[in-house]
Amino acid sequence: MSLSEEYNRKRKNSAGEVLEELRDGDYVLSAQAMAEPVTLLEAMPLLKKRGRKGITYNSCMPMADLPWYHDPSMAGTLDHVSWFFSAPTRKAHTEGLCSFLPAGSTSLVRKTLQRVEARNRRPVLLATASPMDAHGYFSLSLSALFERDIIDRGAVVLLEVSPHFPRTWGDTLLPISQVTAFVETDRKPPVSPVPGLGDLDRKIAAQVAELIPDGSTLQLGVGHIPSAVAEELKVRHHLGIHSGLFSDSLMDLIRCGAVDNSRKGFQEGVSLCAFANGSQKLYDFLDGNPGVIFRRGTFANEPRIIARNRNMVSLNTGLEIDLTGQIAAESMGFAQFSATGAQTETIQGAQLSPGGKSILALRSVYAVRNAKGEKVLKSKIVPCFRPGTVVSTSRNDIDYVVTEYGVAWLRGASVKERVKELVSVAHPAFREKLLAAAKEKGLV
């Protein structure tokens, strides 16, 4: 069969026609974040009309807040679980219509599909792709984080294909022989606004940047602090990129010449990532760019792979940190906010790297409203977590902690030393109480 014949046979006229491939009991996984196939997902209520039952739907950091996420009548058709919560799934969770699925970024596919296969269920991947080229390859565009591993486990692959999604290189390339069905759309990728930077972000970033010399290899997340750090690093030389996420901040470091990937010691000459999230400017930069390679999460986020880079620096953040160095990055109490993601793996990988280090950067306080509606400050450095809070990263793996008040170095430090270091970078209004609590609990 020629490529054109195979293309025409697998091309469907609508999203609903593509979803006719789904069967009762399927385990359906959606590509994550900016790569989610919204047109296919908007058609999922058709499954209820068709009488489909017992399907599990697994989302990951969904961007679109689809009405059926909040429709109790879909429960018999779809059981919604999620690897990584975002605003739509947090809301669905409070409604009792979505359950969190804990897993690290390098093990989530293996562990989840082991369970799926043990129950004789069929995995199905729904994803977005850029159009097929003359050689018969689509590109999964903005994410290879877990999508490639799912495909390689023999999943049925259903695509939404849009010319507006960038064509990226690496593990995103997908031959039509591995595609079951697809629909062509004109949908544009969602964009994330570039965060504005405040004085506090810049103050933290300046201290983080002091820990990052020329020749470092970077893993940066998204948000105010990573963006501010990237601004500070524009004066550095010979930086490299090995990061799960590729963002506008990393693009800017390449464009200004701070990044040339010449001293990584591993896969030099290219920037490596697993997925991208950002502006249309970023997507235009990635389109057809062989200098940015997308690799599956089991490669990009594997600690032993990360450690092959020289002077690896991972920058992460957290919701809270306790006085012994445990990091809570995904929940406060029983309220699930996001997920562990690749935090633990990147922290471990950076510290295994020759000359490497991991940095946890966060503001010292956050604000809440009391019963009177008044704004009250709470410390992000706490004696202990409230009941139900998930420890995302063990205190065994902590290294540097940076707030607007300074740098605490915890690698190899005793609990007593950690208390002293962390109290010193806490907001001054809470230092006395933190030290008193540490004494009461026998930490010092």
Buried (B, 14 or more C-beta within 10 A) or exposed (E): EEBEEBBEEBBBEEBBBBBBBBBEBBBBBBBBBBBBBBBBBBBBBBBBEEEBEBBBBBBBBBBBEBEBBBBEEBEEBBBBBBBBBBEBBBBBBEEEBBEBBEBBBBEBBEEBBEEBBEEEBBBBBBBBBBBBEEEBBBBBBBBBBBBBBBBEBEBBBBBBBBEBBBBBBBBBBBEBEBBBBBBBBEBEBBBBEBBEBEEBBBBBBBBBBEBBBEBBBBBBBBBBBBBBBBBBBBEBEBBBBBBBBBBBBBBBBBEBEBBBBEBBBBBBEBBBBBBBBBBEEBBEBBBEBEBBBBBBBBBBBBBEBBBBBBBBBBBBBBBBBBBBBBBBBBBBEEBBBBBBBBBBBBBBBBBBBEBBBBBBBBBBBBEEEEEEEEEEEEBBBBBBBEEEBBBBBEBEBBBBBBBBBBBBBBEEBEBEBBBBBBBEBBBEEBBEEBBEBBEEEEBB
